[in-house]
Amino acid sequence: MTQKAQCEYTGLNDAEVEASRAKHGVNALPPPQRTSAWKLFFEKFKDPIICILLAAAVISALTGGFIEGAGIILAVILATGIAFLNEYRANKEFDILNKVDDSLPFKAIRNGEFVQIPKQDLVVDDIVFLETGEEVPADSQVLSAVNLHVDQSKFTGEPEPVPKMPKQNGEIPESMRNATYPYDQLLRGSTVLEGYGYVRITAVGGNTEMGRTASAATDITSIETPLQKQLNRLGKLIAIVGTTLSLTLLAILIAQGLSKGSLPGSLSAYAQWENIHTLLGLFMIAVTLIVVAVPEGLAMSVTLSLAYSMRRMTASNCLVRKLHACETIGATTVICTDKTGTLTMNQMRTRSVDIPSLPGIETLNPADETAKFIAESICANSTANLHGDDATLEIIGNPTEGALLEFVRRSGFPYQEIRSSFKLERQWTFTTETKMMATQGSSALLSKQLLYVKGAPEIVLSKCSKQKSADGMRVLTQADRDTVMEKLYQAQGTGCRTLALAYRETDRLYDELADAAQDLVYLGFVSIADPVRPEVPAAVQACRDAGIQIKVVTGDTPGTASEIGRRIGLWDTPRPPEGTLIEGRDFAKLSEAETQKEVEPLRLIARARPDDKMKLVKALQANNEVVAVTGDGTNDAPALNYANVGIAMGKTGTAIAREASDIILLDDSFGSIVKAVLWGRSLYLNIQRFLVFQLTINVAAVGIALLGPFIGISLPLTVIQMLWINLIMDTMAALALATEAPNPELMKRPPRDPDAFIVTKKMALDIFITAAVFIGIFIWYVFTHTDKSGVSAENKCIIFSGFVMLQFWNLLNVKCFGTKRSVFAAWSENPTFWIIAAIIPVGQILITQFGGKMFGTVPLNLNQWLSLIGFSALILVIGEIVRLIARIKEKA
């Protein structure tokens, strides 16, 4: 559908459109580079533990242990498959959340006619007409405009309307010289808050400011997570220790064979198959030691813990896009956050009013005549509208005007009825030159011709000669002006924007506002602010109690920023302590070394520029901090990408910000970050608990495998039995531990050292003492149950089942690791743990009774099982006694 353009612009013709599209491309952001499904899957094989398992599988297969090799391969596929499926599923959920529509039509001029053009079909040099409520479809230059104000908060982080106008003789207006972006430039993704104008598109698609930011947001940063570092160190240590012990054992066994004559001393003798078979048997014992030393279930168990936490965090309004972020958020030492939309509600609201004729009021009384007059002065002199109820309120138009209307509506007045009853005759929109808005017309309330004015208080006051007070009309004296200005400075010092209200009776229609706005009557002023989210102060305090620093980056003035800092709890004093606040222009001047020094005490950057958050993140990371970044705007995307954990807003966040993030807050609540940190810390503790459990098994098994050949039992535990223990039993243990609810006490501890080894001294002591007890029991049993023919199949089966039952009872001890609580205290809080844990003994009984040759077991009778269960339970009894003594000492 076309319409002849009634303006000075003719736009492009069809040939020029095609030429522009060929030269500059289409107006669509390049889709983010997605890792293909197969590549995402094979990336999981980079884990050192997975590499060790693959090597063990190859060695097992080469030495004839095909079943053992197949079992290890199964462990690898399960571990990598679970990790892959969880990340793939999260990415699918994210793509649905991030879906955008580029088919929305815009009014453009082509071939001298107005036409509706889909956003993706607009090209460079197209002339587009924009008006209130529309989104800017591409980077553009203003050609002509009437009261054009846009919301650039996606790029600057601040919600204040930004005036835009065409260049005037190449000169920059004084009021716009410090603007972040040129006053005649519109950016793709901005929203027109009021006014209208014609613009010429200057860049489309990936060449727009949003497109360039999107590119930086998808850079591959290759930041290794704290957990990855620790598991890599552990994997290397296990590989070195396992290989060393295996080679040492092989050397000892060969030396023993040579000395006893079971192996010939001549190399030529190894041409005979019997000798080769004997040598391969020794080699298989050594390989078994590697398989025993490597915790085959570790990778899968850690993945299961991460995946479980990932789903639980999503239920807590934290959509985790990348599996590692579940744990990394718990290691965070610094959170860098913007203000608008994250700490505040990104909704301008009236905080207080100072009306001399209605002293001390908080809202207007609909029954009071003066209140009705004040309500009319606000509603008539406004072009904004409200949509939705209090819970879903949306301001259409100027957010400051919307805040005034919300105040009127909250007081019980129907603002639309009041506005429609006022017969409007002339209206002057707000400009940066006049700093006022005025409306002239006939008041239904007073049945008089009135001029209502609102604007910058110092400007409006200078136009007033009288004021309406509680005692009636009187002259506005200099003392009155000084009193008003003092109140204004106090309000502005608390981070509020202020607007003065005034009026006058008129007897004629004015052409110029300068002539109309004279001899006004002062009505009062209103303080407006973007309120702090109710949950933020408590969340900030929780972070500080947890040893996490909060650093705020905002475009506000230092005065407004410091008040916000005080309100959310960054400091308790009226003014920020020395070194805690810096302006963006001063921050930008710091050298790299100076920045690293200054960021430690820094808590707030005011008048921040788009690159300041990225510079802050890099400096903190250089100081070995684990940095989480929150943001909702396009300008936040690069910093979100480079942070250790990027946290985007799900409701108000831009598509580019969400693309760059690791976690998305579905409720946009800063308080949800505290929940995520608690989950992350709890997850790390559960992984440590599992490592105590898992490594106790492996240390004990290595000790048993090393000693077995020298005390008459060459393979105390077969490879298949160890795979059963490491894959099935350990997986059940990991799942059981993962179901443990987060302990709020973890938020009273400082963040862990990201470079500290995941296995602490206390863990190592617990592992080696418990493993030594298990090895001691094994040695005692072998010596007391060996006859001339060696250890019988039944006794080998008892060793296998006894080893598993000891570990089952030890799992209950491990559940309490890091606390002094009894395992039976509040046992009913987590029935899932007990259900999953019970699978271990039940599964062991079934394997023993029915496993047969494959598992190397023979059935045991009831007395043997009762003896096994009763004797092995002494491990739990000892653990309970130790914890009881610790509790008694603590009380003493």
N, C-alpha and C positions, 0 to 999 in steps of 0.2 A: 504494500500500500504506500503510495507516494503523495506528497503535497508540495506545491510550489513554495520554495523558501522565500519568505518575506524579510530578507536581511541582506547585508552587504556581501555575504560569502556565497560562493558558487560550489565549493568543494571540488573533489577530484572527479574526473570522468572515468569511464570503464577501463580505458587503456592505461591511465595513470594508476588506477587501483592495482591492476595486474603487475605493472612495472614495479610498484612499491612493494608488493607482496613477494615478488621474485628477488628483490634486493634485500629486504629487511626481514622477511619471514612472516609467519602467521602470529596472531596474538594469543598464543597459548604457552603457558610455562612448560618447559621441558619436563617430562615426567621424571621423578626421582629414580636414579639407577637402583633397581632392585636386584639383589643377589638372587640368581636363579635357584630353584629348589634343589637341583643336584649339587650345585656349588655350596649352598648352605649346609647340605648334609655332609659333604666331604670335608668342610671346614672343621667339623667336630673331631676329625681324625688327627688334628694337629696337637691334641692334648698329649703330653709326655706319657701319662699313665696308659693311654690308649696305644701309643707306639710300643711301649714295653709289652703290653698284652699281645699285640700282633706278633712281636718277635718271639714271645713265648709259644704262641700257637704254631708258628713256623717250625721252631725247634722240636716241639712235641710231635708234629706230623712227620718230620724228617727222621725221628728216632723210633717211629712205629706207633706212636701214641695218637692215632687218628681220632679216636673218641675224645681224648683230652683236648686235642687241637680244635675239634669241632665245638666243644663246650666253651673254650675261650673265645672263639669267633662269635658264638651266640651271645656271650657277655658283652663283647664289643658292639654288636649290632643293637642290642637292647639299650645300652648306655647312649650311643650316638643317636639312635632312633627316637628315644624319648626327648632328648634335647632338641632335635630337629623338629619334631612334631609340635612341641610347645611354642617354639619361636615362630614356626610357620602359621600356627593358629592365631597367635597374637598379631602377626602382620596382617592377616586377613581381617581381623576385627578392626585393626587400625585403618585399613584401606576403606572400610565402610564408613568409619568416623570421619575420614578426611576427604570424602568424595566431594567434588566441586562441580558447578554447572557453568560451562563456558558458552552456553547457547542463549543466555539472557540477552534480549534485544536492547539496543541503544539508538537514540535519535541522532542520525548523522545527515550531512548534506552531501549529496553526490549528483553530478550532472545538473546542479542548480535546484534540486528538489530535496525535501525532507524524506528520508527513508528510515525504516527500522532495520538495523544491521546487527546480527548476533555478535557477541563480544569477540569470539575467535576470528571473525571475518574482518574486523577493523584493521586498517593498515596505517603505516606512518604517513602523516600529512592529511589524514582524514580530519574533517571539521565535525565536532560532536557538540551537541547541546546538552548541558547537564543542569539539573535542578535539584531542589531539596529532596533528600532521602535516597538519591542514587549513588551507586558506587562508581568511582573513577575507573574506567575499563583499561586504561593504559597510561603510561607517563605522558603528560601533556603540558602545553604552554597556554596560559590564559590569553585569549585575544580580546575579549570584552566581558565584563561582569557587573552584576548589580548585587551588592551586599553579599558577595560570595564568601562563605566560611566553610572550612572543611575540618574533618577529624583526621589528624595524622598520627594518632596514638599507636597505630601498628608499627610505625617507624621511629617515633620519638619516645613512646611510652607515656605521654601525657595527654589527658583528655580535653584540654582547653581548645575551643574553636580557634582555628588559624585563618586569618583573613587572607584572601588571594585577590590579585588584581593584575591587569596588564601592565607592562613596562610603560613608564611615563617619561618620554624623552631620554630614555637610557639612565635615568636617575633612580636611586634606591631610596624609598621613603625612610626617614629617620627612624621611625618606630619598628622597621623591619630589618635593620642592618645586622642584627645578631640572630636572625632566624636560622634554624638548622638547615632548612631547604629554601631556595629562592622563592620570593613572594609571588612570582608569576608561574611557578611550577606546581603541577598536580602529579601525585604519585599513584600508580595503579594500586587499588585496594583501599585508598582513602574514601571517606564518605562525605557527601555534601550535606552539611548540617542546616544551612539556610542560604537563601539567595539562588541565583542562577547565572549561567555564563556560557559563552562559546569558547571552545578550546581546540587547539590543533595538536594532534597526536605526534609525539616526538620519538617515542620508542615503544616497541611491542615485545611481548613474550619474554624470552630470556634476556633481552637487552634492557628491560626495565629495571628500576631499583629493586623491586621485589624479585625479579628473575636473578639478578646478580647475588642478592642475599641468599636466595634459594641454593645457588651453586656453592656458596661458602658453607651453607648449612649441611651439605651432603659430602663435604670433603672427608676423605678417609683419614682419621686421626690416629688410629692404631695405638690407643692408650690402653696399656695392660691394666686390668683390674687388680685390686689388692688380693682377692681370692685366687685369681689366676697366677699371680706371682708366688703365693704360698704353696699352691698345689704343684706348680712347676718345680719349686725347690724340693718339695717332698718327693715328687716323682724321680728327680735326679738322684736324690739321696737313696731312695729304695733301689734304683737301678744299680748304683755303685755298690751298695752293701750286698744286694742279692747276687750280683755277678761275682763279686770278690769271694763271698762265702761259697758259691757254687764251684768256682775254679779251685778254691782251696780244698774243698771236700773232694773234688775229682782227683786232685794231686795226691791227697792222703790215701784215697781208696786205691789208686793205681800203685802207689808205693807199698801199700799193705798187700795188694795182690801179688806184686813182684816178690816181696819178702816171704810170702807164704807159698809161692809157687803156683797160685791159681792163674797167674798171667805169665807167659814166657818172657824171657829177657831178650830174645832174638827177634828182630823186626821181621825176618823171613817167616817166622812161625805164624805171623798174623795173616798169612795167605789162607790159613785154614779157617773155615766158617765158625768152628767152635770158639776159637779165641776172639774172633771179631764179635761174636754174639756176647761173650763175657765182657768185652770192653764196652760194647753198646749198653749192656746192662748197668755198668758203672756210670756211663755217661747219662743214662736215663735217671739214675738216682740224683745226679747233679742237676739235671734239668728240672726234676721234681722239686728240688730245693728252690730254684728260681720261681717256679709256679707257686710254691708255698710262700715265698717271700713277697711276691707281688700281690697286692690286694685287688684281685680281679673285680670285686664288687664295688670298689671305691668310686670309680667314675660314674657308674650307674646310680649309686646311692646318693652321691652329691647332686647329680642331675635330678633325681627324684625329689630330694629336699628342696632344690631350687624351684622345680615345677610345682610342687605342692604349695610353697610359699607364694609363688606367682599367682596361682588361682585364688588363694586366700586374700592376697593383697588387692586383686581385682574386685573381690567382694567388698573390700573396704574402700572402694572408689579410687584405687590406684591401678590403672591399666599398665602392666609391665610389658613393654615391647621387646626388651632384650633380657634374656634369662639372667645374665650376670648382675643386672641392676638390682635384683632382689637383695643380694648380699652387699654390693658396693654402697648402697644408700646407708647401710648400717655402719660403714667405716668412715662416713663423711665427717670431716672436721670443720668445714666451712660451708655455709649456704649463702650464695650470692643471689639476691632477689631484687626485682624491680618493685616499685611501689604500687602503681595504678593497676587495679584488677587482680593483684596478688595479695598485698597487704590491705589495700582499700577495696571498696566495692565497685569502683569505676562507675559510680552513680552519684552525681552531685545532689546534695540534700541541704535543706535549710537547717543550720545548727542552732541559731538564735536570732531573735528580732529585737530591735530597740525602737519602739514606737512611743514618742513622748505623750501622745494622747491615750495610749493604752499601756501604762507602765507595768513592768513585771510580768507580762504575759509570755506564755510559751506557744499557745495556739490562739486562733481567733474564735470568738464566741459568735455563732451564727445569729443569736438573738440580739446582739449589740449593734446599734446603728453605726457607730464609728468603725466597728470591725467589718461591717458590710461595705463601708466606704473604702477601707483599706483593701478588701478583697477585690472590689471593682477596679481599683487603681492598678492591681497586679494583673487581673484577667484581661481587662480591656487593652492594656499596653503590652501585649504578648502575641507571638505567632506560633509558639510551640504547642504541642498536644501530648496527651498521655494516653497510653494504651495498656490495657490489662489491669488486674487488681493489684493490691499491695505486694503480693508475693511474686507476681510476674510483671511488675511495672516496667514499661519501656517508654522512654522519652523520645518523641519524634520531633526533631528540630534542635534548637539550641539547648544544651544540657543545663545551663544556668537558668534560663527561663523555665525549663521543665522543673527545676528544683523549687522555684517559686510557686508554680502551679500545684506541685505535689503538696506543698505546705498549705495552700488554700484548700485542696481536696481533703487533706488529712484533718483540717479544722472543721469539715462538714459542709463546705460550700460546693455547689455544682458549678465548676468553673466554666463549662461550655454554655450553660444558661446565662450566666452573668455576662460572658463575652458577647453572646448573640443579642442580648437586650441592650447593649451599648451600641448606639448607632454611629458607626465609624465614618468619619468624613475625610480624615487625612492621617497618614502614618509616616513617620521618619524612622528608618531602620538604623541600627547601631553602626557607626563607622569608627575607624581608628582616629579620625580627625576630631569628631565631635565628642566621642566617648559617651554618647547618650542615645537613648531610644525614646521616642515620644509618639503619642496617639491623641488625636483631636476628634471630638465628636459629642454626641448628645447623651447625657447620663440619664438612664431610666430611674435611677435611685434618687437623684436630686432634681431631675427635670431641668437641667441647666447644661449649657455648652461648657465642656471642660477640656483641659489639656493635661494629660497624665505624662509624667517624665520619670525615667529611671536611668541610672548610669553610674559612672565613677563618682564616689562621694565628694571628692574635692572639687570636681567640676560642677556637680549639681548644687552643692552648698554655695558655691560662688554665684549661682543664679538666683538664690533664695533671699528674700527680704523678710519673710515672716515664717512662723512655725505653728503647727496645730498641736496644742498641748492639751493636757487633761483639763485645764482651766479655760480652754477656748483658744481663739486666735490671738497671737501676740507677736511683737516685733522680735526678729532673730538678732540678738545682740552678739557682740564679739565674744563675750563670756560664754554664750550658748554655743557658738561655733567652736571655741576652744574645747569645751566639754565633749561635743560630738567627735571632734578629731581625736581626742584622747581615747575615747571608747573605740573608735575605728582602729587606731594603732594597736590597742590591746587585742581586738578581734583578729587583725591581720597577723599579729605575732603568734597566734595559735594556729596558723596555717589556713585561715579562712580567706575567701574572696568576699568582698563587701560591695553591696549595691545600695545606693540611696534612692528613696522614693520622694516625689514631689508632685505638685499639681498647681493649677491656677484656673480661675474662671475666665472665659473668653467671650468676646462679642463679635468676633469676625474670624474668617478662615485665613490662616497664614500660609505663605508660600515657602518661607525659609524657617528652619528650626531656630536659627540664631535670633530671629525676630520674635518667634513664639515663646522661646524659653527664657523669659525675663520676668522679674518680680514674682518668682515662684514661692509657693508655700511648702516648707519642709515637713514631710510626714514621718521620716525615720529612716533607718537602714536595716538591711538584712545581711546576716553572715551565712555564707554558703561554703560547704566543704565536701570533699569526697570522704565519707566516713570510713574509719578503720573497721575492717571485718570483726565481728564480735569475738570470734575464736582466736584472733591473732595474738593479743597480748599474752594469753595463757600458753599458746604454742611457742612463742618466742622465749618465754620463761622456761618452758620445758626443754627447749634446745640449749639454752644457757646452762641449765642444771645438768644436761648431758655432756657439757664441755664442747658444744658446737657453737662456733662463732657465726653471727648473723651480720652480713654486710649488705646494705641497701644502696641501690643505684637508681637515682631519680632525676628527672629534669626540673624539679621544683627549685625555687630559690632557697638559699641556705636557711633563711628564717622559717619558711614553711617546712622544709625538710627536717630541720632540727626538732620542730614541734611534733612531726610525725614520729621521729625517732623516740622522743620522750613518751608519746602516747602508746607505742607498741612495746616499750620497755628496753630500748637499746641503752638508755642511761636513766638515772634517777634524779639527776640535777636539772635545774631549769635550763641551763645551757650545756651544750655538749662538751665533755672533757677535752683537753688539748690533744690534738693529733688524731681525733676520732672523726672529724669532718673535713672534707676538702672539696673545692669546686672543680668541675670537669676541666676547665681551661688550665688550672694549675696541675691537675693530675696528668694531663696530656704532655706537659713540659718535662715531667720526670724522666730521667734516664732509666734504663733497664735495672741497673743496680739500685738506684734510688727508689724505684717502684717496689722492688722486693723488700726493701727496708721499711718503707712507709705503709705497706698494706697490712702489716701485722697489727698495729693498734687501730687502723682505720675501720670505721663502722658505717660510714655513709658518704656517698659521693653526690653532691648537689649540682644542679645545672649540668647533668651528665650529657655527654655526646654519644652518638651511636657506637663508637669504637671503644668507649671506656670500659664496658663490661668485659669485652674480650681481653683487653689489656690486664684487667684485674684478675681474671681467671688464670691467665698464663703466668702472672707473677706469683700467685698463690701456689700453683702447681710447681713452679720452680723452687718454692720454699718447702716442697714435699708435703703440701696439704692435699687432702682428698676433697675435691670441690664439687658440690652440687649447685646447679644453677636453675632458678625458676624464671619463667617468663611466658608471656602470652603474645607478644608482638613480633612482627617480622624482623624488627631490629635485634631481637633477642636470639634469633636462630643460630648465628655463628657461635656465640658463647655456649648455647645449649649443646651444640655439636662437639665442642672442644672440651666441655666439662667432663669430669669422671662420671657424673650422672646428670643428664639433662631432664628437667621436669617441666612439662608444658601444661597449660590450662586446657581442659577438654571442652568447656562451654564457650569461653571468650577467646581462646587461643586461635591464632591464624593457622592455616594449613601448613605453612612453611615452618612455623615454630613446632608444631606437633611432629612434623617429619624429622626434625633435628633431635627430637627428644628420645630418652630411654624409658621414661615413665610419664604417663598422662594422668593428671588429676581430674577425674570425671566430674567432681563437684566443685572444682576451682578453689578448694579450701586449703589455706596454708596449714590448717590443723591436720589435714590428711598426710602432710609430709612427716609430722611427728609419728603418726601411726606407721608410716613406711620405714622410718628409722628404727623404730622398735622392732618391727618385723625383721629388718635386716640384721640387727644385733642378735635377735633371738635365733635367726637362721644360722649365723656364724657359731653361736654357742652350741646349737644342735649338731652342726658339722663337727665341731671339736669333740662333742660327746661321742659321735659316731666314730671318729678317728681313735678315741681311747678304746672303744669296743673293737673296732676292726684291727688296729695295730697290735692289741693284746693277743688276738687270734694269730696274727702272722708271726709275731715274735715268738710266741709259744710253739707254733707249728714249725718254725725254723729251728728252734732249739731241739724239738723232738726229732725232726728230720736229720739234724746234724749228729745227734747222739745215738739214734736208732741203730745205724750200721755197726756201732762199736759195742752195743750191749745185746746184740743178737736178733735185731728186727730191722731188716734193711729198708722197708717202706712202711713205717708205722701208720701213715695216712696216705692213701693213694691219691693220684692227681684228680680222679673223679670225685673222691670224697672231699678234697680241698675245694674243688669247684662248687660242689653242693654247699659247703660251708660259706664260701666267699660270695657266691651268686644268690642263692636262695635265702639262706639264713640271714646273711648280712643285709640283703635287700629288705627283708621283713623288719630287721632291726632299724634300718635307716628310715623306713616309712613310719614305724612306731614312734621314733624320736622326732620325726618331722611334725607329727601331730601335736606335740607339746605346745601349749598356748604360750604366747610371749609373756615374760615376767616384767611388769612395770618397773621393778627395781633396776633393770638394765639401763633405764634412762637416767639413773642417778650416778652412773659410772662415766668416766671420761672416755673418749673414743680410743679404740685400740691403735697401737702403733702399726701403720700399714707395712712397715718393714720387719716387724717382729715375726719370728717363725710361728707358724700355725700350731705346732706342737710345743706347748709351754713346758717349763721344768716340772710343774706339778703334774701335767699330763704324762710326761715321760716317766716320772717316778711311779705313777699309778700303773702305767703300761708294763714296766719292767718288773715291778714287785709282783703284780698279779700273774704275769707270764711265768715268772720264776716259780711261783706256787704251783701252777699247772704243770710245768716241766718236772718239778719235784714229785708230784703225784704220779706222773707218767713213769718216771724212773722207779719209784717204789712199786708200782703195779707190775712192771715188766720183771723186776727182780723177784717178786713174790709169786709170779704166775708163769715162770719159764721152766720147762722140763727139758729132758734130753733131746726131744724133737723140736725144741724151740717154743715159740709163742703160738698157741693154737688159733684157728680161724675164729672161734668163739671169743677168745680173749682179745683178738684184734678188733672184733666188732664192739666189744665192751669199751676198748680204748677210744674208738671212733665216737660211739654214743656218749660216753662219759665226757669227752672233749666238748661235744655240742651242748650237753646239759650244763657243764661248768660255764660255758659262754652265755647260756640262757639266763642263769641266775646273775651272772656278771652284768647282763644288759640292765637288770633292775638297779644294780649299783650305779651304772653309768647314767641312768635316768636322773639320778640325784647329783651328778657331777657338777661342781660349781655352787652347790648349796649344802646346807647341813640338815635338810629336811629328811624325814623318814620316807621311804618309797611308798609307805602305806598312808601317809598323811594326805588327806583330801584325795584318796585314790579314785573316788567316783567322779572327779572333775573331768577326766579324760578317758572314758570307757574305750574309745577307739584304740588307744595305746595297748590296753590289755587284750583286746580282741586280736590285733595284729601280732602282738608278742606271743600269744598262745599258739599261733600257727607254727612257731619254731619247734616246740617239743612234740606237737601232734605230727608234724611233717617228719621229724626224726624217727618217731616210733614207726610210722608207715614205711619209711625207707629201709629201716632196719629189718622189719618183719617181712617186707615183700621186695626189697631191692635186689636180693640174690647176687648172682655173679657180677652183674654190671657195676654194682656199688660195693662189691666185696663184703657183703654182710650175711649173717645167719640169724634166724629168729632167736630172740631172748625170751625167757619165761617171766612170769609176773614178779616173782621174788627178785630176780635180777634187775628188773626195771625199778621196783620200789627201792632197792638198795642204791642203784645209780642216782635216782632222783633225790633220795634222802641225803646221801653222802655229798653230792655236788651242791646241795642247798646250803652247806656250811659257808660257801663263798658269800652268799647274801647275808647270812647271820653275822659273819665277821664285819661286813660292810655296815650293817645296821648298828653294831656295837661301836664302831669307829665314829659314825655320825652322832650317836647318842653322847659319847664322850665329848665331842666337839661342841654340842649344844650345851652341855653342862658347864664346860669351860667358859663359853660365851656368856652365860647367865652369871657366872661367878665373877 
